[in-house]
């Protein structure tokens, strides 16, 4: 009957039916009784739960060229054996060059009774009784990636919940006031864009409508600090959901045309095109001239060249420029000289500019100033409410104030830039975000595209930072969350040495034909040298990540350099050296095993989602150890069972922190400063909190928290546990007076697909 509407919802009487409700309760009780008492595998679990007290900037330029993460601070010396540490680089901005060798001599799996060996930790800070140490196993977590990426885990890899897209709805456009008669102002050679001059069009789009946007996530290294530099030690790196670097590529008319901006004449056999890089969040446009050869490239002649169009006033950005040079050189070699020339001439015969727009999600940079300017409290909900791609604040003199949060902005920038150029020139196919309706199921094609993007991005990033780091940040920007084992340093160091040895020319960068061919072979891995390993991992559904942006702490430059010096000078001493490094390996392997095995079973995941928000999230870790209501019966997947596994994970993180803090104290380096210890310890006392600590190499500027999700307080944004942590940090900031702790909106992403490097529908 078309006139009769039938409700699909149950009537109120259904909700009030006591017999029905009681019948369901009876069924559940019978199921629980059937499993109750099966504790054969749980007798020893709670012994590992510890009451041990857990040891719990302003920057220059455009926010890209300074090292902001653990990987940028460390690299290897390329020696065949790992017993020696190379001489340290003396430059202030470039940290240690060296390698970690395998510790020799006695082990030391038992705790040292001397409190000073652990950095003076307060054993009563968490009000817990010391239990047995987690033992863990050195399970092999390694996958060679020679020519094609293959993934495996110790158990069946569980498909993670799709991450929500970080792409804002609609296009985001910064329109800039440009008067052809009056050249835009410049500072140190880079044209400045005032974000107050909005709503006047930029340089117009050319006739070619093609636009490509690719984004890459930031990272958080929650386990494996320092040890990840030494293969085969694993590092657990989580990709940052909601914190991505976006690169858009298209053709536009050249910026600043008509105000004395000319390309000049081409060298014989060379063609040129304007290349403009827009950075609206930093009020800058970098103007380049891209020149490329159309002839044979079998010799030492220049194949490709990048130079500023205003050399007298240009400010160099090595992460942008060196990535552009190597990426475009690889593309030219891959698609051929004529095809490369044809694609660059697609807009029109007169030649448009290859235009690139760089945008970073807010969490890469401190948002404390923006919140204070709006009169908002430092809460997760208010952080989420900020508009996307906020410009960096300025001081009273109009200078940019760049405070980075340590989420790997340089690696995400390089990876998104490389991925966008590869996609724009149709060299690779990448996964796409699901919200644009074009997601493809061509898994093999995407895996090959990610492999090419990974190899090329690693080379670009190492070339830009002037050293070969472990590469975990770039790997996370490509693949998402995973267990990472680094590639051998000698895979790329010889090529980079050859590039650096080029004479080049003043005021620009170039690459010869021979080196361009070597780059293509190295990226394509024709000799199968790349030996890094990537094993999928993610936080179990029901657990979540929260990051703190900490402003006001002391600076800690060259921490890695001092750690390497300490390791080199003390490696023959015996106890301390062996103790910290070997026990860190054990702790990290335990964390890997728990996340990839014990906490990854479907039974545990179902139990965590069922009981996590109501039971586990409402109780402290101390209360997890005590008998609870009937739902805590000891069957697999029960609250009691899950609590035991979470306590194991908590203990492994606490032991890792103690080793890092003890090592830092021995080396006189603030790996986990006392201020961070106090904050992390206080955070770990809150209900629902599993672990807290300093990410990566440690220091003063960040803190991570792994917690059980509580009841939802703001859909897709916050929950009760997250809010309670933020409230604690707010009170800490108010009481401290000099240090401000602000929660970030970033959460933990999964592995692969839109969790890593991917294309999106974001427009110019």
SVG drawing of the C-alpha trace seen along z (x, -y; Angstrom):
<svg xmlns="http://www.w3.org/2000/svg" viewBox="-3 -49 90 74">
<polyline fill="none" stroke="black" stroke-width="0.4" points="0.0,0.0 1.8,-3.2 -0.1,-5.3 1.0,-3.2 4.4,-3.9 6.1,-1.1 8.7,-2.0 11.9,-0.1 12.7,-0.9 11.5,1.2 8.7,-0.2 9.4,-1.6 7.9,1.6 10.8,3.6 13.3,1.5 11.2,2.0 10.6,5.7 12.0,7.2 11.4,10.8 13.3,10.4 16.2,8.5 16.3,11.2 16.4,14.0 19.4,12.4 21.2,11.9 20.6,15.6 22.2,16.6 25.3,14.5 25.6,15.9 25.5,19.5 28.2,18.6 30.4,17.1 29.8,20.1 31.0,22.4 34.3,20.6 34.8,19.7 37.8,21.2 39.9,21.9 43.0,20.1 45.6,22.6 47.4,20.1 46.9,17.1 48.7,18.1 52.0,16.3 50.7,13.4 49.9,11.0 53.3,11.6 54.8,9.4 52.6,6.5 54.9,4.0 54.6,1.5 58.0,0.2 58.0,-3.5 58.2,-4.4 60.6,-7.0 57.6,-8.5 61.5,-25.5 61.5,-27.7 63.2,-26.9 64.5,-28.8 63.7,-29.0 60.6,-27.6 60.1,-24.6 61.6,-22.0 65.4,-22.3 66.1,-21.7 66.2,-18.2 63.1,-17.5 63.1,-13.7 65.3,-10.9 66.2,-9.6 67.6,-12.9 70.0,-13.0 71.7,-9.7 73.5,-7.8 76.2,-5.2 79.8,-5.3 79.5,-2.6 82.2,-0.3 81.9,3.4 82.1,4.3 80.0,2.8 82.6,2.7 83.8,-0.8 82.1,-4.2 83.3,-6.7 84.4,-10.2 81.6,-12.5 80.6,-15.4 81.5,-18.7 78.8,-20.7 76.3,-22.1 73.2,-21.1 74.5,-17.7 74.5,-15.1 76.7,-12.1 78.1,-10.0 78.8,-6.5 77.5,-3.0 76.3,-1.0 78.2,2.2 77.1,5.4 77.9,5.2 80.5,7.6 81.1,9.2 78.7,10.1 75.0,9.7 73.0,8.5 69.4,9.4 68.8,8.7 68.2,5.2 71.0,3.4 70.4,2.7 72.1,-0.7 69.5,-3.3 72.0,-5.6 72.3,-3.0 68.7,-3.8 69.0,-7.6 67.6,-8.0 64.1,-6.8 61.5,-7.1 60.4,-3.5 57.3,-4.6 56.0,-7.0 53.4,-4.6 52.4,-3.1 52.9,0.4 54.7,3.6 57.7,4.7 56.8,7.9 58.9,10.2 60.4,8.8 59.0,9.6 61.3,12.0 60.2,11.7 61.7,13.6 63.9,12.4 61.5,13.5 62.6,12.7 60.6,9.8 62.2,9.2 61.1,9.1 63.6,8.5 62.5,6.0 64.8,6.7 62.7,6.1 59.1,6.4 57.6,5.6 56.2,8.7 54.7,8.5 54.2,11.1 53.7,11.2 54.3,13.8 50.5,14.4 48.0,13.7 48.1,10.0 44.8,8.4 43.3,5.8 43.2,2.5 40.2,0.3 40.3,-2.2 41.7,-5.5 39.5,-8.5 40.6,-10.8 42.6,-13.8 41.6,-15.7 39.3,-18.6 36.2,-18.8 36.3,-21.2 39.3,-22.9 41.7,-25.0 43.0,-27.9 45.3,-30.8 44.7,-33.7 47.5,-36.3 47.5,-40.0 49.9,-40.5 50.4,-43.8 52.2,-43.5 53.6,-47.0 54.9,-46.4 57.1,-43.3 56.1,-41.4 58.4,-41.9 61.3,-39.6 63.2,-38.4 66.6,-36.8 65.7,-36.2 62.4,-34.3 59.2,-36.0 56.9,-36.5 53.1,-36.1 51.1,-37.9 48.2,-35.8 46.2,-39.0 46.1,-39.6 43.5,-36.9 40.7,-36.7 42.8,-37.9 43.7,-35.2 47.1,-33.6 48.7,-32.9 46.0,-31.4 45.7,-27.8 46.8,-26.8 44.7,-25.0 45.8,-21.6 43.4,-20.7 45.4,-17.9 46.0,-18.2 47.6,-15.6 47.7,-15.7 49.6,-13.1 50.0,-13.1 52.3,-11.2 51.8,-10.8 54.0,-11.9 55.4,-9.3 55.9,-8.4 58.6,-5.9 57.3,-4.3 59.9,-1.6 63.4,-1.1 65.0,-4.4 68.7,-4.4 68.7,-0.6 66.8,-0.9 70.0,-2.2 71.5,1.2 70.1,4.0 68.3,6.3 67.0,4.5 63.3,3.6 61.7,0.2 57.9,-0.1 56.8,-3.2 53.2,-4.4 52.0,-6.5 50.2,-9.7 46.5,-9.6 45.3,-13.2 48.8,-14.6 49.9,-14.5 52.0,-16.5 50.2,-17.3 51.8,-18.1 49.7,-19.3 51.2,-19.4 49.7,-21.1 50.5,-23.5 50.0,-27.2 51.2,-30.4 54.6,-31.4 54.4,-33.3 55.7,-36.9 55.6,-37.1 55.9,-40.6 58.1,-42.0 61.5,-41.3 61.3,-37.6 62.8,-35.9 64.1,-32.5 67.1,-33.7 68.6,-31.7 69.0,-27.9 72.3,-26.2 72.8,-24.2 70.7,-21.1 68.8,-22.1 65.2,-23.1 63.8,-25.1 60.5,-25.6 59.6,-27.7 59.1,-25.7 57.3,-27.4 56.9,-26.0 54.2,-27.6 54.3,-27.4 51.4,-29.4 51.8,-28.4 55.2,-30.0 54.2,-33.0 56.7,-32.0 57.0,-31.0 60.3,-29.5 60.9,-30.3 63.2,-28.0 64.2,-27.3 64.2,-23.7 66.5,-22.9 66.9,-19.4 68.8,-17.9 67.3,-16.4 70.4,-14.7 72.4,-11.7 73.0,-11.2 75.7,-8.6 78.5,-10.9 79.3,-13.5 77.3,-16.2 74.5,-17.8 71.2,-15.9 69.1,-18.1 69.6,-21.4 67.7,-23.3 68.5,-27.0 66.7,-29.9 65.1,-32.5 66.2,-35.3 69.7,-34.0 70.7,-37.4 67.9,-37.1 67.1,-33.4 67.0,-31.5 67.9,-27.8 65.8,-25.0 67.7,-21.8 64.8,-19.4 62.8,-20.9 65.6,-21.5 67.5,-18.2 64.3,-16.2 63.1,-18.1 66.5,-17.4 66.6,-13.7 62.9,-13.0 62.7,-14.8 66.0,-13.2 64.6,-9.7 61.3,-10.6 63.2,-11.7 65.2,-8.5 62.1,-6.4 59.8,-7.8 62.5,-8.8 63.8,-12.2 61.2,-13.0 58.2,-11.9 59.5,-14.0 59.8,-17.0 56.4,-16.3 54.7,-16.2 56.3,-19.5 55.1,-21.1 51.5,-19.9 50.0,-23.2 50.8,-25.2 53.6,-25.8 54.7,-28.9 55.2,-26.8 53.5,-27.2 55.1,-26.7 55.2,-23.4 53.6,-24.5 53.9,-22.7 51.9,-23.6 53.1,-22.3 50.7,-22.1 51.1,-20.5 48.4,-19.4 48.4,-21.5 49.9,-18.9 53.4,-19.1 53.7,-22.5 52.7,-23.8 49.2,-25.1 49.5,-26.7 49.7,-30.2 46.6,-29.8 44.6,-28.4 45.6,-31.3 44.8,-33.9 41.3,-32.4 40.9,-32.3 40.5,-28.5 41.7,-26.0 44.3,-23.4 41.9,-20.5 41.6,-17.8 38.2,-19.1 39.5,-22.7 42.6,-21.4 40.3,-19.5 38.2,-22.6 41.0,-24.6 40.7,-25.2 43.2,-23.2 46.6,-24.4 47.0,-27.3 49.9,-29.6 52.8,-29.7 52.5,-32.6 54.8,-35.6 56.6,-37.6 56.3,-41.4 58.9,-41.9 57.0,-39.9 59.4,-36.9 58.0,-33.4 57.9,-31.5 58.3,-27.8 57.8,-25.4 57.9,-21.8 56.3,-18.9 58.7,-16.2 56.4,-14.2 58.8,-13.9 57.7,-16.8 60.9,-16.8 60.4,-13.1 56.7,-13.5 57.5,-16.6 60.0,-14.8 57.9,-11.6 54.8,-13.5 56.7,-15.6 58.4,-12.6 55.1,-10.7 53.2,-13.6 55.8,-14.1 55.9,-10.3 52.1,-10.3 51.9,-13.5 54.2,-12.1 52.4,-8.7 55.5,-6.8 53.7,-4.9 50.3,-4.2 49.6,-4.9 46.7,-4.0 44.0,-6.7 41.9,-7.9 38.5,-6.2 36.5,-9.3 37.1,-10.4 35.3,-7.4 38.2,-6.2 39.9,-3.6 41.4,-0.9 42.0,2.7 45.1,3.1 47.2,4.2 50.3,5.3 50.5,2.1 50.2,0.1 52.9,2.1 55.3,1.6 54.5,-2.2 55.1,-2.3 58.4,-0.5 59.7,-2.9 58.5,-5.9 60.1,-4.5 63.5,-3.9 63.6,-7.3 62.3,-9.2 65.0,-7.5 67.7,-8.7 66.3,-12.2 65.9,-12.5 69.4,-11.3 70.8,-13.6 69.0,-16.5 70.1,-15.9 73.6,-15.2 73.9,-11.7 72.3,-8.3 69.9,-7.8 68.0,-4.7 65.1,-5.6 62.2,-4.6 60.5,-8.0 60.5,-7.8 59.4,-4.2 56.4,-5.2 55.5,-8.0 55.3,-5.4 53.8,-2.3 52.1,-3.6 52.5,-1.9 54.9,1.1 57.8,2.8 60.9,1.5 64.4,2.9 66.8,0.5 68.5,0.9 72.3,1.3 74.0,-2.1 76.1,-1.0 73.0,-0.6 73.0,-4.3 76.1,-5.9 78.4,-5.4 75.8,-7.1 75.4,-10.0 79.1,-10.5 79.3,-10.7 76.5,-13.3 78.2,-15.3 81.5,-15.1 80.0,-16.8 81.5,-20.3 78.2,-21.6 77.8,-25.4 77.3,-28.3 73.8,-29.1 72.1,-25.8 72.1,-22.1 72.6,-19.7 73.0,-16.0 75.0,-14.3 73.7,-11.7 75.7,-9.0 74.5,-9.7 70.9,-9.9 71.2,-6.4 72.8,-5.2 69.9,-6.7 67.3,-4.9 69.1,-1.6 69.4,-2.2 65.7,-3.1 64.5,-0.2 66.8,2.0 68.1,4.0 70.8,5.5 68.5,6.2 70.5,4.3 67.7,2.9 67.5,5.1 65.1,3.1 62.3,5.0 58.7,3.9 56.2,5.9 52.6,4.6 51.5,3.6 48.9,1.3 47.6,0.5 44.8,3.0 41.3,1.5 40.3,0.3 43.7,-1.3 44.6,-4.8 47.6,-7.1 47.8,-10.7 50.7,-13.0 51.7,-16.0 53.4,-19.2 55.6,-20.5 56.9,-24.0 59.2,-25.7 61.6,-22.8 65.3,-23.1 67.0,-22.6 68.8,-19.3 71.0,-19.7 73.3,-16.8 71.9,-14.3 72.6,-11.5 76.2,-12.6 76.8,-12.4 75.2,-9.0 77.4,-7.7 80.5,-9.2 79.5,-7.5 78.9,-4.2 82.3,-4.4 84.2,-5.3 82.5,-2.8 81.9,0.2 84.9,2.1 83.9,1.2 81.5,4.1 78.5,4.0 76.7,0.7 77.2,0.9 76.0,4.5 73.3,4.0 71.5,1.1 71.7,2.2 70.9,5.8 68.1,5.1 66.6,2.5 66.6,5.2 64.7,7.5 62.2,4.9 61.6,3.8 61.2,7.4 58.6,7.9 56.6,4.9 56.8,6.2 55.6,9.6 52.7,8.3 51.4,5.9 51.7,8.3 50.7,11.6 49.1,11.6 47.0,8.4 46.3,9.1 44.0,12.2 40.4,11.8 39.2,12.9 41.2,10.3 40.2,7.6 36.5,8.4 36.9,8.4 38.8,5.1 36.1,3.4 33.4,4.9 34.8,4.2 37.4,1.5 35.3,-1.7 33.3,-0.7 35.5,1.5 39.2,1.1 39.0,-2.6 37.4,-3.5 40.1,-1.8 43.7,-2.5 46.4,0.1 46.7,0.8 43.0,1.7 43.4,3.9 45.3,6.3 42.5,6.8 39.5,9.0 36.6,7.3 32.9,8.0 31.7,11.3 32.7,10.1 36.3,10.5 36.2,14.3 39.5,15.8 38.7,17.0 40.5,15.8 39.2,12.4 37.7,11.6 38.4,8.3 40.7,10.1 42.6,11.7 43.0,8.5 44.0,6.6 46.9,9.1 48.1,8.6 47.9,4.8 49.9,5.0 52.6,7.0 52.7,4.2 52.9,1.6 55.7,3.3 57.7,3.7 57.4,-0.1 58.4,-0.9 61.5,1.3 62.4,-0.4 62.1,-3.8 64.3,-2.8 67.0,-1.6 66.8,-4.7 66.9,-7.0 69.8,-5.1 71.7,-5.2 71.1,-8.9 72.2,-9.5 75.4,-7.5 76.1,-9.5 75.0,-12.8 72.3,-13.2 68.6,-14.1 67.1,-11.2 64.2,-11.3 64.6,-14.5 63.2,-14.6 60.4,-16.9 59.3,-14.4 59.6,-11.6 57.3,-13.4 54.7,-14.1 54.8,-10.6 54.5,-9.1 51.5,-11.3 49.9,-10.4 50.3,-6.7 48.4,-6.9 45.2,-7.9 42.4,-5.4 42.7,-3.7 46.4,-4.6 48.6,-1.8 51.9,-3.5 53.5,-6.9 57.0,-8.0 59.3,-10.1 59.2,-9.1 62.2,-8.4 65.5,-9.7 63.8,-11.4 64.3,-15.0 62.1,-17.8 59.6,-18.6 57.2,-15.6 55.4,-12.8 53.4,-9.9 50.5,-8.0 49.0,-4.6 45.6,-4.3 42.3,-2.3 39.6,-4.3 36.9,-5.5 33.3,-6.4 32.9,-8.9 32.7,-12.5 33.1,-14.0 32.4,-11.8 35.6,-10.9 37.5,-13.4 37.8,-12.5 36.8,-10.2 36.7,-10.2 40.2,-9.0 41.7,-11.4 39.8,-14.3 41.1,-13.3 44.7,-13.2 44.3,-16.6 42.9,-17.9 45.9,-16.6 48.2,-18.3 46.3,-21.6 46.7,-21.5 50.4,-20.6 50.9,-23.6 49.1,-26.0 51.1,-24.8 54.4,-24.7 54.3,-28.2 57.2,-27.9 56.2,-24.7 53.1,-24.4 51.7,-20.9 49.2,-20.8 47.5,-17.7 47.7,-17.1 44.8,-15.8 47.0,-13.1 45.9,-9.4 47.5,-6.1 47.0,-5.0 47.1,-1.5 49.3,0.1 49.1,-0.3 46.4,-1.9 45.4,-5.4 47.4,-5.0 50.6,-5.6 51.5,-7.4 48.4,-7.9 46.7,-10.2 43.7,-12.3 41.0,-14.6 42.5,-17.7 42.6,-20.5 44.9,-23.4"/>
</svg>
